[in-house]
Amino acid sequence: MKIRIKSSDSFEQNYEKSFELEKMINLEEKKNIIIKTNMETVKLLIKVIL
């Protein structure tokens, strides 16, 4: 599964990139997500907003 991450920096530049989802761990209101980039594996903790 792929996920898309959108962000902007302090100069108001917008970024958007898709990553392959390696692993997802469901917590109560947060998800621990591990994605693999071209150079490394990154672990993210995101808050789920519905």
Gaussian input, Z-matrix of N, CA and C with variables (Angstrom, degrees):
# hf/3-21g

backbone

0 1
 N
 C     1     B1
 C     2     B2     1     A1
 N     3     B3     2     A2     1     D1
 C     4     B4     3     A3     2     D2
 C     5     B5     4     A4     3     D3
 N     6     B6     5     A5     4     D4
 C     7     B7     6     A6     5     D5
 C     8     B8     7     A7     6     D6
 N     9     B9     8     A8     7     D7
 C    10    B10     9     A9     8     D8
 C    11    B11    10    A10     9     D9
 N    12    B12    11    A11    10    D10
 C    13    B13    12    A12    11    D11
 C    14    B14    13    A13    12    D12
 N    15    B15    14    A14    13    D13
 C    16    B16    15    A15    14    D14
 C    17    B17    16    A16    15    D15
 N    18    B18    17    A17    16    D16
 C    19    B19    18    A18    17    D17
 C    20    B20    19    A19    18    D18
 N    21    B21    20    A20    19    D19
 C    22    B22    21    A21    20    D20
 C    23    B23    22    A22    21    D21
 N    24    B24    23    A23    22    D22
 C    25    B25    24    A24    23    D23
 C    26    B26    25    A25    24    D24
 N    27    B27    26    A26    25    D25
 C    28    B28    27    A27    26    D26
 C    29    B29    28    A28    27    D27
 N    30    B30    29    A29    28    D28
 C    31    B31    30    A30    29    D29
 C    32    B32    31    A31    30    D30
 N    33    B33    32    A32    31    D31
 C    34    B34    33    A33    32    D32
 C    35    B35    34    A34    33    D33
 N    36    B36    35    A35    34    D34
 C    37    B37    36    A36    35    D35
 C    38    B38    37    A37    36    D36
 N    39    B39    38    A38    37    D37
 C    40    B40    39    A39    38    D38
 C    41    B41    40    A40    39    D39
 N    42    B42    41    A41    40    D40
 C    43    B43    42    A42    41    D41
 C    44    B44    43    A43    42    D42
 N    45    B45    44    A44    43    D43
 C    46    B46    45    A45    44    D44
 C    47    B47    46    A46    45    D45
 N    48    B48    47    A47    46    D46
 C    49    B49    48    A48    47    D47
 C    50    B50    49    A49    48    D48
 N    51    B51    50    A50    49    D49
 C    52    B52    51    A51    50    D50
 C    53    B53    52    A52    51    D51
 N    54    B54    53    A53    52    D52
 C    55    B55    54    A54    53    D53
 C    56    B56    55    A55    54    D54
 N    57    B57    56    A56    55    D55
 C    58    B58    57    A57    56    D56
 C    59    B59    58    A58    57    D57
 N    60    B60    59    A59    58    D58
 C    61    B61    60    A60    59    D59
 C    62    B62    61    A61    60    D60
 N    63    B63    62    A62    61    D61
 C    64    B64    63    A63    62    D62
 C    65    B65    64    A64    63    D63
 N    66    B66    65    A65    64    D64
 C    67    B67    66    A66    65    D65
 C    68    B68    67    A67    66    D66
 N    69    B69    68    A68    67    D67
 C    70    B70    69    A69    68    D68
 C    71    B71    70    A70    69    D69
 N    72    B72    71    A71    70    D70
 C    73    B73    72    A72    71    D71
 C    74    B74    73    A73    72    D72
 N    75    B75    74    A74    73    D73
 C    76    B76    75    A75    74    D74
 C    77    B77    76    A76    75    D75
 N    78    B78    77    A77    76    D76
 C    79    B79    78    A78    77    D77
 C    80    B80    79    A79    78    D78
 N    81    B81    80    A80    79    D79
 C    82    B82    81    A81    80    D80
 C    83    B83    82    A82    81    D81
 N    84    B84    83    A83    82    D82
 C    85    B85    84    A84    83    D83
 C    86    B86    85    A85    84    D84
 N    87    B87    86    A86    85    D85
 C    88    B88    87    A87    86    D86
 C    89    B89    88    A88    87    D87
 N    90    B90    89    A89    88    D88
 C    91    B91    90    A90    89    D89
 C    92    B92    91    A91    90    D90
 N    93    B93    92    A92    91    D91
 C    94    B94    93    A93    92    D92
 C    95    B95    94    A94    93    D93
 N    96    B96    95    A95    94    D94
 C    97    B97    96    A96    95    D95
 C    98    B98    97    A97    96    D96
 N    99    B99    98    A98    97    D97
 C   100   B100    99    A99    98    D98
 C   101   B101   100   A100    99    D99
 N   102   B102   101   A101   100   D100
 C   103   B103   102   A102   101   D101
 C   104   B104   103   A103   102   D102
 N   105   B105   104   A104   103   D103
 C   106   B106   105   A105   104   D104
 C   107   B107   106   A106   105   D105
 N   108   B108   107   A107   106   D106
 C   109   B109   108   A108   107   D107
 C   110   B110   109   A109   108   D108
 N   111   B111   110   A110   109   D109
 C   112   B112   111   A111   110   D110
 C   113   B113   112   A112   111   D111
 N   114   B114   113   A113   112   D112
 C   115   B115   114   A114   113   D113
 C   116   B116   115   A115   114   D114
 N   117   B117   116   A116   115   D115
 C   118   B118   117   A117   116   D116
 C   119   B119   118   A118   117   D117
 N   120   B120   119   A119   118   D118
 C   121   B121   120   A120   119   D119
 C   122   B122   121   A121   120   D120
 N   123   B123   122   A122   121   D121
 C   124   B124   123   A123   122   D122
 C   125   B125   124   A124   123   D123
 N   126   B126   125   A125   124   D124
 C   127   B127   126   A126   125   D125
 C   128   B128   127   A127   126   D126
 N   129   B129   128   A128   127   D127
 C   130   B130   129   A129   128   D128
 C   131   B131   130   A130   129   D129
 N   132   B132   131   A131   130   D130
 C   133   B133   132   A132   131   D131
 C   134   B134   133   A133   132   D132
 N   135   B135   134   A134   133   D133
 C   136   B136   135   A135   134   D134
 C   137   B137   136   A136   135   D135
 N   138   B138   137   A137   136   D136
 C   139   B139   138   A138   137   D137
 C   140   B140   139   A139   138   D138
 N   141   B141   140   A140   139   D139
 C   142   B142   141   A141   140   D140
 C   143   B143   142   A142   141   D141
 N   144   B144   143   A143   142   D142
 C   145   B145   144   A144   143   D143
 C   146   B146   145   A145   144   D144
 N   147   B147   146   A146   145   D145
 C   148   B148   147   A147   146   D146
 C   149   B149   148   A148   147   D147

   B1=1.4343
   B2=1.5266
   B3=1.3117
   B4=1.4651
   B5=1.5217
   B6=1.3369
   B7=1.4597
   B8=1.5220
   B9=1.3084
   B10=1.4589
   B11=1.5259
   B12=1.3154
   B13=1.4590
   B14=1.5245
   B15=1.3317
   B16=1.4594
   B17=1.5187
   B18=1.3151
   B19=1.4658
   B20=1.5199
   B21=1.3132
   B22=1.4614
   B23=1.5208
   B24=1.3181
   B25=1.4617
   B26=1.5264
   B27=1.3088
   B28=1.4668
   B29=1.5286
   B30=1.3368
   B31=1.4629
   B32=1.5246
   B33=1.3373
   B34=1.4613
   B35=1.5228
   B36=1.3280
   B37=1.4574
   B38=1.5288
   B39=1.3187
   B40=1.4578
   B41=1.5186
   B42=1.3150
   B43=1.4575
   B44=1.5179
   B45=1.3144
   B46=1.4583
   B47=1.5192
   B48=1.3145
   B49=1.4544
   B50=1.5214
   B51=1.3234
   B52=1.4600
   B53=1.5192
   B54=1.3234
   B55=1.4564
   B56=1.5210
   B57=1.3074
   B58=1.4538
   B59=1.5307
   B60=1.3182
   B61=1.4540
   B62=1.5204
   B63=1.3170
   B64=1.4652
   B65=1.5149
   B66=1.3312
   B67=1.4602
   B68=1.5185
   B69=1.3493
   B70=1.4553
   B71=1.5247
   B72=1.3210
   B73=1.4591
   B74=1.5233
   B75=1.3276
   B76=1.4621
   B77=1.5200
   B78=1.3139
   B79=1.4520
   B80=1.5248
   B81=1.3304
   B82=1.4621
   B83=1.5235
   B84=1.3088
   B85=1.4672
   B86=1.5143
   B87=1.3161
   B88=1.4570
   B89=1.5118
   B90=1.2969
   B91=1.4580
   B92=1.5187
   B93=1.2943
   B94=1.4571
   B95=1.5222
   B96=1.3195
   B97=1.4604
   B98=1.5201
   B99=1.3014
   B100=1.4626
   B101=1.5225
   B102=1.3411
   B103=1.4593
   B104=1.5169
   B105=1.3142
   B106=1.4575
   B107=1.5215
   B108=1.3252
   B109=1.4589
   B110=1.5230
   B111=1.3032
   B112=1.4668
   B113=1.5208
   B114=1.3313
   B115=1.4580
   B116=1.5195
   B117=1.3442
   B118=1.4565
   B119=1.5214
   B120=1.3095
   B121=1.4547
   B122=1.5208
   B123=1.3361
   B124=1.4587
   B125=1.5245
   B126=1.3161
   B127=1.4535
   B128=1.5238
   B129=1.3371
   B130=1.4615
   B131=1.5170
   B132=1.3097
   B133=1.4544
   B134=1.5177
   B135=1.3270
   B136=1.4587
   B137=1.5210
   B138=1.3117
   B139=1.4524
   B140=1.5184
   B141=1.3099
   B142=1.4584
   B143=1.5206
   B144=1.3196
   B145=1.4627
   B146=1.5174
   B147=1.3084
   B148=1.4735
   B149=1.4981
   A1=108.12
   A2=115.76
   A3=120.85
   A4=109.28
   A5=114.89
   A6=120.83
   A7=108.01
   A8=115.70
   A9=120.81
   A10=108.10
   A11=116.13
   A12=121.82
   A13=108.34
   A14=114.39
   A15=120.99
   A16=107.64
   A17=116.28
   A18=120.26
   A19=109.51
   A20=114.36
   A21=119.85
   A22=107.72
   A23=115.41
   A24=119.62
   A25=110.49
   A26=116.15
   A27=120.85
   A28=113.19
   A29=117.18
   A30=121.39
   A31=111.61
   A32=116.06
   A33=124.39
   A34=112.90
   A35=116.50
   A36=121.66
   A37=107.62
   A38=116.91
   A39=120.95
   A40=110.46
   A41=115.07
   A42=121.85
   A43=109.11
   A44=114.66
   A45=120.10
   A46=107.73
   A47=116.23
   A48=120.03
   A49=109.58
   A50=116.01
   A51=121.62
   A52=109.76
   A53=115.53
   A54=122.46
   A55=109.67
   A56=116.00
   A57=121.63
   A58=108.22
   A59=116.38
   A60=121.38
   A61=109.31
   A62=117.14
   A63=123.05
   A64=111.15
   A65=115.86
   A66=120.33
   A67=109.16
   A68=116.53
   A69=120.37
   A70=108.35
   A71=116.48
   A72=122.41
   A73=107.16
   A74=117.47
   A75=121.65
   A76=110.82
   A77=115.21
   A78=122.16
   A79=106.27
   A80=118.94
   A81=120.21
   A82=112.83
   A83=117.40
   A84=120.69
   A85=111.91
   A86=116.56
   A87=120.34
   A88=109.64
   A89=115.67
   A90=121.61
   A91=108.41
   A92=115.33
   A93=121.65
   A94=105.96
   A95=117.35
   A96=122.21
   A97=109.35
   A98=115.67
   A99=120.73
   A100=107.48
   A101=116.43
   A102=121.24
   A103=109.03
   A104=115.40
   A105=120.45
   A106=107.91
   A107=116.30
   A108=121.57
   A109=107.86
   A110=116.49
   A111=120.24
   A112=112.13
   A113=117.18
   A114=119.99
   A115=114.05
   A116=118.45
   A117=119.27
   A118=111.32
   A119=115.00
   A120=121.71
   A121=107.80
   A122=116.02
   A123=121.37
   A124=108.82
   A125=116.48
   A126=121.94
   A127=108.20
   A128=117.31
   A129=122.51
   A130=109.47
   A131=116.81
   A132=122.07
   A133=106.11
   A134=116.38
   A135=119.80
   A136=110.25
   A137=115.72
   A138=121.69
   A139=107.68
   A140=116.20
   A141=121.52
   A142=108.31
   A143=116.14
   A144=122.36
   A145=107.12
   A146=115.66
   A147=119.64
   A148=111.18
   D1=145.36
   D2=178.05
   D3=-109.55
   D4=148.92
   D5=172.49
   D6=-123.95
   D7=153.31
   D8=179.14
   D9=-115.46
   D10=132.12
   D11=179.29
   D12=-114.61
   D13=126.15
   D14=176.54
   D15=-113.81
   D16=139.18
   D17=178.59
   D18=-154.11
   D19=169.31
   D20=173.89
   D21=-139.99
   D22=150.56
   D23=-177.87
   D24=-100.24
   D25=-176.45
   D26=-177.34
   D27=-67.91
   D28=-15.34
   D29=176.65
   D30=-94.56
   D31=10.26
   D32=-179.85
   D33=63.93
   D34=28.41
   D35=172.29
   D36=-84.84
   D37=132.36
   D38=-179.03
   D39=-97.19
   D40=141.95
   D41=179.57
   D42=-129.86
   D43=146.85
   D44=176.16
   D45=-147.97
   D46=130.64
   D47=-178.19
   D48=-148.84
   D49=145.58
   D50=176.54
   D51=-102.32
   D52=143.18
   D53=179.87
   D54=-131.69
   D55=153.06
   D56=173.88
   D57=-82.07
   D58=129.28
   D59=-179.63
   D60=-81.36
   D61=121.97
   D62=179.97
   D63=-88.53
   D64=-45.66
   D65=-172.52
   D66=-158.69
   D67=143.72
   D68=177.47
   D69=-135.16
   D70=129.94
   D71=179.56
   D72=-116.28
   D73=120.14
   D74=-179.39
   D75=-83.26
   D76=125.61
   D77=172.34
   D78=-113.55
   D79=-176.33
   D80=-175.72
   D81=-57.86
   D82=-64.70
   D83=-178.24
   D84=-116.18
   D85=6.18
   D86=-177.06
   D87=-132.23
   D88=158.43
   D89=175.17
   D90=-124.26
   D91=133.30
   D92=175.19
   D93=-96.10
   D94=115.57
   D95=-173.57
   D96=-119.11
   D97=134.91
   D98=175.58
   D99=-114.52
   D100=124.47
   D101=178.36
   D102=-119.93
   D103=154.64
   D104=178.65
   D105=-112.05
   D106=123.26
   D107=175.62
   D108=-99.72
   D109=-177.63
   D110=178.99
   D111=-64.53
   D112=-28.65
   D113=-172.63
   D114=-111.78
   D115=-23.14
   D116=-175.17
   D117=-159.32
   D118=171.07
   D119=172.87
   D120=-100.01
   D121=133.09
   D122=-175.13
   D123=-119.49
   D124=136.68
   D125=177.61
   D126=-107.00
   D127=126.61
   D128=-179.46
   D129=-119.92
   D130=143.71
   D131=171.61
   D132=-117.59
   D133=114.47
   D134=-176.09
   D135=-117.90
   D136=150.24
   D137=175.97
   D138=-93.48
   D139=132.31
   D140=-178.20
   D141=-86.90
   D142=124.38
   D143=177.77
   D144=-118.62
   D145=119.60
   D146=-179.39
   D147=-111.02

